[in-house]
Amino acid sequence: MTDQAQYQDPRLVPLYDLINRWGADDDFFLTLANETPGCRLLDLGCGTGRLTTALARAGHHVTGIDPALASLQAAQRRPGAGGVRWRHGTAQDAPSAAFDLCLMTAHVSQIFVGDRDWHGVLRQVHRALVPGGRLAFDMRDPAARAWEAWDSAGEREVWSLPDGTEAETWCEVLDVSGHVVRFAEHTRFLPGQDVLTSTSALRFRSEAELRTSLHAAGFEVEHISGGWRGERVGEGCGELVVVARRS
Ligand SMILES: C[S@@+](CC[C@H](N)C(=O)[O-])C[C@H]1O[C@@H](n2cnc3c(N)ncnc32)[C@H](O)[C@@H]1O
């Protein structure tokens, strides 16, 4: 078992784009970016660059940062990748006062399990934004208890990869401790090869926790919605969709 292998193992990375298709979340973040034409944008935890390259195609000046080299290399092979500045690293590697908008999409925010890490990344993003710059991200609302639907009880999904091979995947929830959920994603490439297992821990933070931590890091919350269409918290799709501004 390897922590976050799904982002770091070149054998698993091609599955990410198959499993994570363009959706209402991507539309939301792209629309938000388009409010500032030609905006200087940091995509923190850009992964395989699904959204990153679309943001660049929309005319924004995009930097994508990610610590997982295999994901970043997949991103760099995408059509349109030449329009993005790619950096292997974390928020610490972002330049200061350089961005109008920072995005953390597809629940990157939940990777920061400990409060020290979470406060640290918020402070780094604050440093990277220009005064008045915005931070937007999604967090699954702990009240919706999404993890209760994650364990597939051994039931497998089969995926056809671009190279013509197939893989089956299944998910196992290992531990739920307060609002920290540890789970394993298993992948077997067919026919009958060894199982690769990627483990992850995700932290679920409530609206109140997000507001307190953002305020402490020097952000004003513009809005927190419960879904991608501006629903009230608790009335959307179990998300907390956050837009905050560097004070
Ligand atoms: C669920 S993926 C999201 C990828 C991309 N944002 C998207 O919308 O598809 C989470 C990403 O966060 C990255 N990540 C892990 N630790 C990180 C950290 N400390 N700072 C920034 N990104 C991190 C992972 O490598 C992975 O690419």
The ligand as a Tripos MOL2 file, in Angstrom:
@<TRIPOS>MOLECULE
LIG
   27    29     1     0     0
SMALL
NO_CHARGES

@<TRIPOS>ATOM
      1 C1         -8.0910   14.8790   -6.3370 C.3       1 LIG1
      2 S1         -6.6300   15.4080   -7.1280 S.3       1 LIG1
      3 C2         -7.2100   16.9200   -7.8630 C.3       1 LIG1
      4 C3         -6.5040   17.2490   -9.1480 C.3       1 LIG1
      5 C4         -7.0420   18.4480   -9.9100 C.3       1 LIG1
      6 N1         -7.1420   19.6280   -9.0670 N.3       1 LIG1
      7 C5         -8.3710   18.1620  -10.5720 C.2       1 LIG1
      8 O1         -9.2860   18.9940  -10.5010 O.co2     1 LIG1
      9 O2         -8.4860   17.1190  -11.2150 O.co2     1 LIG1
     10 C6         -5.6680   15.9870   -5.7530 C.3       1 LIG1
     11 C7         -4.2940   16.5260   -6.1450 C.3       1 LIG1
     12 O3         -3.7020   17.1640   -5.0180 O.3       1 LIG1
     13 C8         -2.3190   16.9130   -5.0780 C.3       1 LIG1
     14 N2         -1.6710   17.1600   -3.7670 N.ar      1 LIG1
     15 C9         -1.3400   16.2790   -2.8040 C.ar      1 LIG1
     16 N3         -0.7190   16.9000   -1.7840 N.ar      1 LIG1
     17 C10        -0.6410   18.2060   -2.1140 C.ar      1 LIG1
     18 C11        -0.0830   19.3710   -1.4970 C.ar      1 LIG1
     19 N4          0.5150   19.3130   -0.2950 N.pl3     1 LIG1
     20 N5         -0.1670   20.5500   -2.1410 N.ar      1 LIG1
     21 C12        -0.7770   20.6320   -3.3370 C.ar      1 LIG1
     22 N6         -1.3230   19.5730   -3.9840 N.ar      1 LIG1
     23 C13        -1.2580   18.3840   -3.3840 C.ar      1 LIG1
     24 C14        -2.2290   15.4780   -5.5300 C.3       1 LIG1
     25 O4         -0.9400   15.1420   -6.0150 O.3       1 LIG1
     26 C15        -3.3250   15.4400   -6.5920 C.3       1 LIG1
     27 O5         -2.8140   15.7260   -7.8760 O.3       1 LIG1
@<TRIPOS>BOND
     1     1     2 1
     2     2     3 1
     3     2    10 1
     4     3     4 1
     5     4     5 1
     6     5     6 1
     7     5     7 1
     8     7     8 2
     9     7     9 1
    10    10    11 1
    11    11    12 1
    12    11    26 1
    13    12    13 1
    14    13    14 1
    15    13    24 1
    16    14    15 ar
    17    14    23 ar
    18    15    16 ar
    19    16    17 ar
    20    17    18 ar
    21    17    23 ar
    22    18    19 1
    23    18    20 ar
    24    20    21 ar
    25    21    22 ar
    26    22    23 ar
    27    24    25 1
    28    24    26 1
    29    26    27 1
@<TRIPOS>SUBSTRUCTURE
     1 LIG1         1 GROUP 0 **** ****
